[in-house]
Amino acid sequence: MNLTITPIKEDELSVLMLEEAAKEGWLYSSYDVDCYFNYPLNRIYAINVDDELAGCVLLHESLSRVQGRPLRSAGFFLVKEKYRGQRVVGPLLWQNAITASISREMLVCFHAVPRAVNFYERLGFLRTSLVNIFYSLQLKQINNAPLATIIPLIENGVLKRIVSFQEIDGYTETLFNGTSGAGFFDFIHHWVSRPDAIILAYYEQGVVKGYGVLTVCKQSRKKGETSLCYRVSPLYADSIEIADSLLKALIYYTWQNKVDRIELNSLASLGTAFAHKLADLGFIASGMNYVVANHGHLIDSKAAILDKIFTSLPLEYPHEVTGGFD
């Protein structure tokens, strides 16, 4: 078996994100392929077995420094099913793409699916107390009555769709500032600049108090009709009430535009106030990802920033808790 590891080509990433990832229940769009491939701080590596594409992994080299440590994350670690279980392809890819590119001085924080936790623990990445729960909503089954409450807010300009991400820069900077926030501020600029991004902001006396971003995570055509799925990523707000209004507005927008499904990742575990609001709107919890790190003592599960993060950035990037130190 001849194994080679190289920087990935865009067409290879497209195959893995649009075809192979879907088999795992991970939804991506062509917009995602373009966004991930062209972000200059991403290093994405492909592994080939006898000249056949077998998998990939993404290393994100964040601009952030957390208590003096450079911040890194790993994500989209995917090996085709036929090459799993051999303990060769995945470990070799990780060793050459990730282990060889990081050091003990760095804070490496990323998300792990439950089945991979033991693998990461053997490499020194331990579970923290943070768990991102995956929620999805089928819009055809939604009870749209609760959405009526946000119509006056839209009509009065409290909730607005914005066309320039500069309008949310000030709010982003209140969350992510200083050296620990630099990487998040930079990535959010890149993320919301996508042509498919829809940004809704909540205003009080002309000042942004929260915002939510929709991006396409699946787009397909069947029988001449376009099927769309969106993700809410991220949703930041000063209070749960503002977050609730933003989420309803995002749902209202997608419902008006005949979107099939919305998905999101949130630290809101079952029984918490935001989880109740998700359930009231019809969201169903159907999976989880553990936040793991090599320096777990730097992951503060009671950090003040967590009170304003209602849905997370894509799981290929470090959790926002690492950006709230300054």
C-alpha positions as CSV (number, residue, x, y, z in Angstrom):
1,M,0.0,0.0,0.0
2,N,1.6,3.3,-1.2
3,L,0.5,6.2,1.0
4,T,1.2,9.8,0.0
5,I,0.2,13.1,1.8
6,T,0.0,16.3,-0.1
7,P,-1.7,19.7,0.2
8,I,-5.2,19.1,-1.0
9,K,-6.5,20.3,-4.4
10,E,-9.8,22.2,-4.5
11,D,-11.5,19.5,-6.6
12,E,-10.4,16.8,-4.1
13,L,-11.8,18.9,-1.2
14,S,-15.0,19.3,-3.1
15,V,-15.4,15.5,-3.5
16,L,-14.8,14.9,0.2
17,M,-17.0,17.7,1.5
18,L,-19.9,17.3,-0.9
19,E,-20.0,13.5,-1.3
20,E,-18.0,11.6,1.4
21,A,-19.0,13.9,4.3
22,A,-22.7,13.5,3.4
23,K,-22.4,9.8,4.2
24,E,-21.4,10.8,7.8
25,G,-24.4,13.2,8.0
26,W,-22.1,16.2,7.7
27,L,-23.6,18.8,5.3
28,Y,-21.4,21.1,3.2
29,S,-22.0,23.3,0.2
30,S,-19.9,24.5,-2.7
31,Y,-19.7,27.8,-0.8
32,D,-18.1,25.9,2.1
33,V,-15.5,24.3,-0.2
34,D,-14.5,27.7,-1.5
35,C,-14.5,29.3,1.9
36,Y,-12.4,26.6,3.6
37,F,-10.0,26.1,0.6
38,N,-9.3,29.8,0.2
39,Y,-8.9,30.9,3.8
40,P,-5.2,31.7,4.0
41,L,-4.8,30.4,7.6
42,N,-6.1,26.9,6.7
43,R,-3.7,24.1,5.8
44,I,-5.7,21.2,4.3
45,Y,-3.9,17.9,3.6
46,A,-5.0,15.0,1.5
47,I,-3.9,11.4,1.8
48,N,-3.9,9.1,-1.2
49,V,-3.7,5.3,-1.1
50,D,-2.2,3.9,-4.3
51,D,-3.1,7.2,-6.1
52,E,-6.7,7.1,-4.8
53,L,-8.0,9.9,-2.6
54,A,-8.6,8.4,0.8
55,G,-9.2,11.3,3.2
56,C,-8.1,14.7,4.5
57,V,-7.6,16.8,7.6
58,L,-7.6,20.6,8.1
59,L,-5.1,22.5,10.3
60,H,-6.2,26.0,11.3
61,E,-3.4,28.3,12.2
62,S,-5.2,31.0,14.2
63,L,-3.9,34.5,14.6
64,S,-4.9,34.3,18.3
65,R,-2.5,33.8,21.1
66,V,-3.9,32.6,24.4
67,Q,-1.9,33.5,27.4
68,G,1.1,33.7,25.1
69,R,0.5,30.4,23.4
70,P,-0.3,30.3,19.6
71,L,-3.8,28.8,19.0
72,R,-4.3,26.0,16.6
73,S,-7.2,23.6,15.8
74,A,-7.8,20.6,13.6
75,G,-11.0,19.7,11.8
76,F,-12.7,17.9,8.9
77,F,-10.6,14.8,9.7
78,L,-12.2,12.4,7.3
79,V,-11.1,9.0,6.1
80,K,-13.1,7.1,3.5
81,E,-15.0,4.2,5.1
82,K,-13.1,1.5,3.1
83,Y,-9.8,2.7,4.7
84,R,-11.0,2.9,8.3
85,G,-10.2,0.3,11.0
86,Q,-6.8,-0.5,9.6
87,R,-5.1,2.0,12.0
88,V,-2.8,3.1,9.2
89,V,-4.4,5.8,7.0
90,G,-5.9,8.0,9.7
91,P,-3.0,7.9,12.1
92,L,-0.4,8.5,9.4
93,L,-2.4,11.5,8.1
94,W,-2.7,13.0,11.6
95,Q,1.0,12.4,12.4
96,N,2.2,14.1,9.2
97,A,-0.3,16.9,8.9
98,I,-1.1,17.8,12.5
99,T,1.5,16.4,14.9
100,A,4.4,17.5,12.7
101,S,3.0,21.0,12.6
102,I,2.2,21.7,16.3
103,S,4.3,22.0,19.5
104,R,3.6,21.6,23.2
105,E,3.9,25.3,23.6
106,M,0.7,25.8,21.5
107,L,-2.9,25.6,22.7
108,V,-4.5,23.1,20.3
109,C,-8.3,23.1,20.8
110,F,-10.8,21.4,18.5
111,H,-14.1,19.3,18.4
112,A,-14.2,15.6,18.5
113,V,-17.0,13.2,17.6
114,P,-17.6,10.7,20.4
115,R,-16.2,7.7,18.5
116,A,-12.8,9.5,18.1
117,V,-12.3,10.7,21.7
118,N,-10.1,7.7,22.7
119,F,-7.9,8.3,19.6
120,Y,-7.4,11.9,20.6
121,E,-6.8,11.1,24.3
122,R,-3.9,8.8,23.3
123,L,-2.4,11.8,21.5
124,G,-2.8,14.0,24.6
125,F,-6.0,15.9,23.7
126,L,-8.4,15.5,26.6
127,R,-12.1,16.2,26.9
128,T,-13.0,19.4,28.5
129,S,-16.4,20.0,30.1
130,L,-17.7,21.8,27.0
131,V,-20.0,19.8,24.7
132,N,-21.4,21.2,21.5
133,I,-24.8,19.7,20.7
134,F,-26.1,19.4,17.2
135,Y,-29.7,20.6,16.6
136,S,-31.7,20.5,13.4
137,L,-35.1,21.8,12.4
138,Q,-37.3,20.6,9.5
139,L,-39.0,23.8,8.3
140,K,-41.9,21.9,6.7
141,Q,-42.9,20.8,10.2
142,I,-42.5,24.1,11.9
143,N,-45.2,25.8,13.9
144,N,-44.8,29.3,12.6
145,A,-47.1,31.0,15.1
146,P,-44.2,31.9,17.5
147,L,-42.5,33.7,14.6
148,A,-45.2,36.3,14.5
149,T,-43.7,38.0,17.6
150,I,-40.6,39.2,15.6
151,I,-42.6,40.9,12.8
152,P,-43.0,44.2,14.7
153,L,-39.3,44.1,15.6
154,I,-38.5,43.8,11.9
155,E,-41.0,46.6,10.9
156,N,-39.5,48.9,13.6
157,G,-35.9,48.3,12.5
158,V,-34.9,46.5,15.7
159,L,-34.1,43.4,13.7
160,K,-32.4,44.2,10.3
161,R,-30.7,42.3,7.6
162,I,-27.3,44.0,7.0
163,V,-25.3,43.9,3.8
164,S,-21.9,45.1,5.1
165,F,-20.1,43.0,7.8
166,Q,-18.5,46.3,9.0
167,E,-21.8,47.0,10.7
168,I,-21.2,44.1,13.1
169,D,-17.4,44.7,13.6
170,G,-18.0,46.7,16.8
171,Y,-20.0,44.0,18.4
172,T,-17.6,41.3,17.3
173,E,-14.8,43.3,18.8
174,T,-16.5,43.4,22.2
175,L,-16.4,39.6,22.2
176,F,-13.0,39.0,20.6
177,N,-10.4,41.6,21.4
178,G,-6.7,41.7,22.2
179,T,-4.4,38.9,21.3
180,S,-6.7,36.0,22.2
181,G,-9.5,37.4,20.0
182,A,-7.5,38.4,16.9
183,G,-7.9,35.1,15.1
184,F,-11.7,35.0,15.7
185,F,-12.1,38.5,14.5
186,D,-10.2,37.7,11.3
187,F,-12.0,34.5,10.7
188,I,-15.5,36.0,11.2
189,H,-14.6,38.6,8.6
190,H,-13.8,35.8,6.2
191,W,-16.9,33.8,7.1
192,V,-19.5,36.5,6.7
193,S,-17.9,37.7,3.5
194,R,-19.2,34.6,1.7
195,P,-21.6,35.4,-1.1
196,D,-24.3,33.1,0.5
197,A,-24.0,34.7,4.0
198,I,-27.1,36.3,5.4
199,I,-26.6,38.5,8.5
200,L,-29.3,39.7,10.8
201,A,-28.5,42.1,13.6
202,Y,-30.5,43.2,16.7
203,Y,-30.3,46.9,17.5
204,E,-31.0,48.9,20.6
205,Q,-30.9,52.7,20.1
206,G,-28.9,52.2,17.0
207,V,-26.3,49.9,18.7
208,V,-25.8,46.3,17.7
209,K,-26.6,44.0,20.7
210,G,-26.3,40.7,18.8
211,Y,-26.2,39.1,15.4
212,G,-26.8,35.8,13.7
213,V,-25.4,34.4,10.4
214,L,-27.0,32.0,8.0
215,T,-24.8,30.1,5.4
216,V,-25.8,27.4,3.0
217,C,-24.8,23.9,4.1
218,K,-26.5,22.0,1.3
219,Q,-27.8,22.9,-2.1
220,S,-29.3,20.4,-4.6
221,R,-31.8,20.3,-7.4
222,K,-34.4,17.6,-7.8
223,K,-37.1,17.6,-10.5
224,G,-36.2,21.2,-11.4
225,E,-36.6,22.4,-7.8
226,T,-33.8,23.7,-5.6
227,S,-33.4,22.2,-2.1
228,L,-31.7,24.4,0.4
229,C,-30.4,23.7,3.9
230,Y,-28.9,26.5,6.1
231,R,-26.8,26.5,9.2
232,V,-27.0,29.2,11.9
233,S,-23.3,29.9,12.7
234,P,-22.6,31.9,14.7
235,L,-25.3,33.5,16.8
236,Y,-24.0,36.0,19.4
237,A,-26.2,38.1,21.7
238,D,-26.1,40.1,24.9
239,S,-29.1,38.2,26.3
240,I,-31.1,35.1,25.8
241,E,-34.1,37.3,24.9
242,I,-32.1,38.9,22.1
243,A,-30.8,35.5,21.0
244,D,-34.4,34.2,20.8
245,S,-35.5,37.1,18.7
246,L,-32.6,36.7,16.3
247,L,-33.1,33.0,16.0
248,K,-36.8,33.5,15.2
249,A,-35.9,36.1,12.6
250,L,-33.4,33.8,11.0
251,I,-36.0,31.0,10.9
252,Y,-38.6,33.4,9.5
253,Y,-36.3,34.5,6.7
254,T,-35.6,30.9,5.7
255,W,-39.3,29.9,6.0
256,Q,-40.2,32.7,3.7
257,N,-37.6,31.5,1.2
258,K,-38.8,27.8,1.3
259,V,-35.6,26.4,2.9
260,D,-36.0,22.8,3.9
261,R,-33.9,22.6,7.0
262,I,-31.8,24.6,9.5
263,E,-29.0,23.2,11.6
264,L,-26.8,24.6,14.4
265,N,-24.4,23.7,17.1
266,S,-24.8,25.0,20.6
267,L,-23.5,24.5,24.1
268,A,-27.1,24.6,25.2
269,S,-27.6,21.2,26.8
270,L,-31.0,19.7,27.4
271,G,-32.8,21.4,30.3
272,T,-31.1,24.8,29.8
273,A,-33.1,27.9,29.0
274,F,-31.9,28.2,25.4
275,A,-32.4,24.5,24.8
276,H,-36.0,25.0,25.9
277,K,-36.4,27.8,23.3
278,L,-34.9,25.5,20.6
279,A,-37.3,22.7,21.5
280,D,-40.3,25.1,21.5
281,L,-39.4,26.0,17.9
282,G,-39.1,22.4,16.9
283,F,-35.4,21.8,16.9
284,I,-34.3,18.3,17.7
285,A,-31.0,17.4,19.3
286,S,-29.3,14.5,17.4
287,G,-25.6,14.5,18.1
288,M,-22.7,16.0,19.9
289,N,-19.1,17.0,19.7
290,Y,-16.7,17.3,22.6
291,V,-14.3,20.2,22.9
292,V,-10.9,18.7,23.5
293,A,-7.6,20.4,24.1
294,N,-4.0,19.7,25.0
295,H,-4.0,22.3,27.7
296,G,-7.4,21.8,29.3
297,H,-6.7,24.2,32.2
298,L,-7.0,27.1,29.7
299,I,-10.5,26.1,28.8
300,D,-12.8,27.9,31.3
301,S,-16.3,26.5,31.2
302,K,-17.5,29.5,33.3
303,A,-15.9,32.2,31.0
304,A,-18.1,35.3,30.7
305,I,-17.9,35.1,26.9
306,L,-20.0,31.9,27.0
307,D,-23.0,33.8,28.1
308,K,-23.1,35.5,24.7
309,I,-22.4,32.5,22.5
310,F,-25.7,30.8,21.6
311,T,-24.6,29.0,18.5
312,S,-21.0,28.3,17.6
313,L,-18.7,28.9,14.6
314,P,-18.1,25.9,12.4
315,L,-16.7,23.0,14.3
316,E,-13.5,23.0,12.1
317,Y,-12.3,25.9,14.2
318,P,-11.4,26.3,17.9
319,H,-14.3,27.0,20.2
320,E,-14.9,30.7,20.9
321,V,-14.1,30.2,24.6
322,T,-10.4,30.4,23.7
323,G,-11.0,33.9,22.3
324,G,-12.3,35.5,25.4
325,F,-9.2,35.9,27.5
326,D,-8.4,39.6,27.0
